Amino acid sequence: NEAGHYGLIDLKGDVIIPCIWDDIIYEGGATFVTGYDFDSKLNVTYDLRKDGKRVPLYRVDTYKVGRLETPVIFSEGWATVCNKEWKYGYLKEDWDESEYDQVEYIFDDVTRFVDGYSYATYKGHGVILNKELEVVLHDNDKYHIVSNVRDGLVQVCNNSTGKFGFMNLSGEIVIQCVYNKVEDFSSGVSLIYNTSTVANLDLTNDAIHVYLKGPLGMINRHGDILLDCNYFVKPNYAKFDEGHIIL
């Protein structure tokens, strides 16, 4: 509106959420939308299936998955939610308001579900959850889980060396922890870093400063090196998009 506040209308122009918010997070096709008031730090979530009725959640959050920070409230039937003590849990999409108290706020951190799995931390330990919220993989004395399942593999860190590799869902190390840093698998490959640095490419004539990550290479799911560590990427583009990556 003229005051610079945000709301939501439908295709008929009917107001679903009045223009009272400093920001609105909504992804087309999503079931819920969240309004933010920066001064009061108030977050309110609306259920679009109920004509924009407010739902009694303290906070609904989203997480960086893949190469984008995607403002999707529900993913594969679950939403990540947070209480006032900054503990996290999961809200099932088909629950009604009377069932919201079933959320168990027991996790230190959570990510949204992708391909049937979610990554969470519980009492300092990394775990992989299935869609029944059952733990299917957890840390052990030697390896710490650090991300969600991608292409059937989970990124882990060797507790002794601090190096990274990959484990399958059976708990077997399939790519040894020999890299300073790795990216989660996408399009069947992972980016690997022998060193983890950020370079500043200063194009002075055009007054452009480009920050790059690397040097990096590439491995497949068998750990075979496809590309030596001679390349750099922009920090937010260290993923394949439809089979391509900018190096």
N, C-alpha and C positions, 0 to 999 in steps of 0.2 A: 504494500500500500504506500501512500504518500509519505508515511513516517519511516519507511524502510523496513517494516516488519513483514514476516512471512506467514502464510497460511496455505490452505489447499482447497481447490475447487475441482468439481468433476467436469466432464465434457459438456454438460448442459449449462455450466456456469454457476451451479448451486454451490454455496459455501459449505464445505465439509468441516474445515477447521478455520476459525477466524484468524485474521492477520494480527496475532498478538505475540509472535515469537521472533527472537533474534535470528534463529536458524531453524530449518526444518530438514530432517533426514528422511528421505523417501526414495525408494527404488521402484520404478514402474513395475506393476504386477505384484508388489509386496502386499502383505496383509495388514501390516502395522506401519504407523508413521510416528516419529518422535519430534516434539518441539523442545527448543532449548531457550532458556532465559539466562544470558551470560551474567547479569548482575546478581541475581539471586541464586545462580547455579541450579536452577530448577529444571528438571527434565520430566516431561509428561508424555506418555505413550497413548496413542489412540488406536482403536480397533476399527478398521475400515469396513469390516463385515457387519458392524453394528452401527452404521451411519456416523462414524467418528466418535463413538463413545470412549471416554477415558478408561483406561485399564489401570488397576492399582499396582503398578510396578514402580519401585524406586528408581531403577535404572535398567535400560536395555542397551547392550553394548555390541559392537562389532569389532572384528579383528583382522589384521593383515593376513591374508591368505593368498598364496601365489604372488603375483606381481602387482595386485591392486588392493587398495583399501576399500572394500566393497560395502556400501551401506545397506546391507540386507539384514532385516531383523530376524527372520526365520530362515534356516537352511536345513533342508532334508527333514522338516518336521519339528525341529528344535530351535529354541533361541537361547543364547547365553544371557544370563541375568546376574545382577550384582545387588547385594544388600548394603545397608548403611555401614556395616563393619568391613566392607570391601572383600567379602567372601563371595564366591561365584557358584552358580548352579545352572541347571537347564530347565527351561519351561517348554512343555509340549504344546504344539500348535493347536491340537483339537481339544485341549482342556478348556472348560469354562471358568468363570471367575471364582466359583466355589472351590475349584481344585488348585488354585494358584498356591495355596499354602503347602502343597505337596513338594514344592521346590526345596531341595536340600542344599543349603549354602555351605558347602564343605571344601571347596577347592580354592587354592590360592590364585589360580589363573586358569582360564579355559580358552579354547578356540572353537569356532563354529564347525559343524560337521561337513566333511567333504568325502564323497565316495564311501559313505557308511561309517566313517571313523572321526574321532575328535581327539585332540591332544589336551591334556590338563596337567596341572601340578597340584599335588596333594602332600602337605607336610614336607615340602621341599623335594619331593620325588616326582619324576615325570611318569605319566601313565597314558596309555592309549585306551579309549573307550569305544565300545560299539554302540549301536542305536538303542540298545536296552540299558545303556549306562553301566554296562559291565566292563570291568578291567580285563582287557585281552592281552596286554603287554605292560610290563612295568620295569623300572630300574633294577639293576642288580649291583653287587659290590664293585664290579669292574666297569660297567658302562652306564651312562646317564642319557636318557631319552630327552631330546631337545626340540622335536617338532612332530607334526602329524604325519600320517601315512601318505606317501605319494608313490604311485606306480608300484604299490605293494611293499615299499621299503620305508624304513624309519631312520631318520638321522640321529646318530648317537655320538657321544663324546667319551673317550677313554679317560677314566678318572685319574689314572696315573700320569699319562703323557699330555693330556689336554688336546689331543689330536682327534679329528673327526672321521667318521666312516658311516656305514649303513648296516642295519639289522633287518631281517625279515620278520614277519608276524609270528614265526615259530621261535623267535628269540635267538636265531643264529646270525652271527656276523658274516655277511656275504661280501662286503667290501671293507677291507681292513682300515682301522683308524690311523691313517698315515698323513692326513692332510691338515694344514693349519685352519682351513675353513672350507666348507662345502655349501652349495645351495641344494634345496630340496629338488627331487627329480621332477622334470616336466618334459613332455615329448620323448620320454625314454632316456634322457641324459641328465647328468648333473654337472654343474660348473664346479671346478675345484681350484683352490688357491694354495700355492706353495708359500706365499706370503700374503698377508692381509693388509694392504696399504690403500691409501687414497691419493691419487695424483691430481695436481691442478694444471690443466692445460690452458695456458693463458694466451688467448688470441688477441693480442694487444690492439692491433689495428681495428678490430671490430668491437673492442671493449667487451669481450665475452670471456667469462671464466667457466670452464667446463670441468667438473669434478668426475674422476673416473676411478673405478674399483679394479684391482688386479695387482700383479699380472695373474691371469687365470687361464685354465684349460678346460677340458671336457672329458668325462668318462661315460660309458654306458652302464647298464644294470649289472653287467658281469665284472665291472671294474676295469675294463679295457680302456686305455687312453686313446681318445679320438682326436684330441687337439692338445698340443703342448702349451705350457703356461707362458705364452708370449703375448697375450691379448688383454685389453681393458674394456670395461663396460661402464655405462652410466649407472650410479648406485640403484636407481629405481627401475632399471631395465635388465636386471640379472636373471631373466626368465625367458623361455621361449614363448612366442606368441604365434600361434598357428604355424608352428614348425620353423620359425625364424627368430634370430636374435641379432641385435645390433652390436657389433664389436668395434 
